[in-house]
Amino acid sequence: MSRSATRPGRDTMPWSPSGAVRYDLSLSENPFPPLPSVLEAVQSALRRANRYPEFLPRRLPNLIAEHLGARADQVVVGSGATGVVLQIMQALTAPGQRVVFAAPTFDGYPIMAGMAGLEAVAVPLDSSGWQDLWAMARAVDERTGLVVVCRPHNPTGTVVAASELKAFLFGIPRHVPVVLDEAYVEFLGATDALDQLELIDRYPNLLVLRTFSKAYGLAGLRIGYAFGAAELVARVRGLQLPFGIPEASVAAVAASYAAEAELAERVLRITAGREILRTTLRRNGLRVPRSRANFLYLPGPGIVDALTRAGIVAKGYPDGSARIAVGDPAADAAVRAALGDSMPESLGLRSLTVREPRN
């Protein structure tokens, strides 16, 4: 994951004293390349790149639906989760309506809200880094066109309890669509699992959003999808981009599903590295929330600056906090070195009042 410079579209940050970026951890990418079997499937598909893909995708929704145990008409696919979200916003809302989400959150939501002509209603997290579902519910009014809940949350990695989520969904008017963003769902443990098919049956206004960019390590192929009630999905499919899903994407998904045992091992490596790094940082006095994703949220002023000085690019926030991708042993070691034993005193973090997350 080591890079000599940032790529276009990444956060711009000051250079380190050495003038080089050692590790770019700003986009919560998987540190590992696609599995060999997935690469082979993609390369085989590229041999047919002179041929057009399906005008409107059928194979990929069928493949995903079979894996989920859903019907194909309950699945819509797109160019990554961001592409699907933009389809959702454009298909299910009208310019001038509002979209409610927690703040901070995935940067794409306010950006895409602006693209769709929506007003962003950002509800602050509570002091432990949790989405305040009840404040979000109170923010829903007659102008609300969409609500977004992340599970796990980006950038803190916290996970709302299933009972809280169900109570929240019960209180949202049925005419207001809700996106449950599960971009990092593969990193959840068994105790955090939900029955999403039961949820979409009970709440016809719910769309569950997922991606192959994170755990599957296919960010560059841009494969995302959402599933929910067929009537809601049909409206989103109305904005499906013709010829928009390459055959290589279909091949990559099929091969990834066939290699789930190997992918599970990679997820375990990433989460094990995450826990080791979190434990070390907490021993050094940094109150890092317990994450259930492939990143850690490092709260407190000066964190971004300390990482930058070490040549580490992080996703930064206005208060100086940072989110970093985890799982690359060398990058994790560099973070530990940058935020060493003297770090809490030098940055004034001993007095930081962030409660331990509930999970």
Salt bridges, closest charged atoms under 4 A:
ASP11 OD2 - LYS315 NZ 3.96
ASP24 OD2 - ARG10 NH1 3.02
GLU29 OE1 - ARG3 NH2 3.34
GLU29 OE2 - ARG7 NH2 3.31
GLU29 OE2 - ARG10 NH2 2.62
ASP73 OD1 - ARG71 NE 3.04
ASP107 OD2 - LYS315 NZ 2.56
GLU119 OE1 - ARG98 NE 3.39
GLU119 OE1 - ARG143 NH2 2.93
ASP141 OD2 - ARG98 NH1 2.49
GLU164 OE2 - ARG358 NH1 3.75
GLU182 OE1 - ARG210 NH2 2.88
ASP192 OD2 - ARG292 NE 3.39
GLU198 OE2 - ARG202 NH2 3.49
GLU247 OE1 - ARG59 NH1 2.29
GLU260 OE2 - HIS67 NE2 3.20
GLU275 OE2 - ARG274 NE 2.80
GLU275 OE1 - ARG290 NH1 3.81
GLU345 OE2 - ARG350 NH2 2.99
GLU356 OE2 - ARG278 NH2 3.06
GLU356 OE1 - ARG282 NH1 3.08
